[in-house]
């Protein structure tokens, strides 16, 4: 069980680092200047955060889906 809790703590630290990066470098305004927006649905920032999270936790969308659904 130690490995699982340590793995979760590493993921949490990575997510905090990504959020700090997004806030410090004002990614929201950069995305707007690049005309990266949506009319409805999930906000662009959430999608951007999710993709960065996948890259830095070395997961695929499929593996993340399996983890979330419990399969």
N, C-alpha and C positions, 0 to 999 in steps of 0.2 A: 504493500500500500504506500510505502514511502516514495517510490518512483512516480506513482500517479499524482500524489499531492505536489511533488516537486515539479512535475511536468505542468500541472495547472498553474502553479506559481510563476513559472517561466512564461507561460502564455499570457498571464495577467500583466506581467511586467512589460512584455512586448506590446500589449494593447495600450498600456499607459504611455509608453514611449511614443507610439504612433499618434495618440491623441495630443501629446505635448508637441510633437512635430507639426501636426496640423494647426494647432493654435499659434505656436511661435512663428511659423512661416506664413501664416494667413493664407492657407491653401484655399479657403472658401473664395476669397476675392480673386485669387489666381484662376480658379476654375470659372468664375463669372467672366473675367476678362477674356478667357479662351472660348467664350460662348458655350460653355458646357453646362447645360441646364435641361430640366425636364418640365413638362407641363403638368404631369400628375404622377402619382405613385410614390415610390421610395425616393427620398432625396439623393441627389448626386453625391453629396458628402458621405452618406451612409454606404453607398456602393463603392466609392473610392476607399473608404476606411476598410471595408470588407476585403477588397482586393489586396490592399497592403497587408492586412492581417494574414491572408492566405500565403502571400509571398514570404513573410518573415517567420511564420510558424511552420513553413515547409509542408503545407497541406494542399490537397486539391479540393475543388468544390465538391467532388463526389465524396471524398473522405469526410469533409466537414458536414455534408448532408447526413451521412451515415451516423456520425457522432450525435447530431442534433435529434435524429429520429429514433435512435436507440437500436438500430439494426446491427 
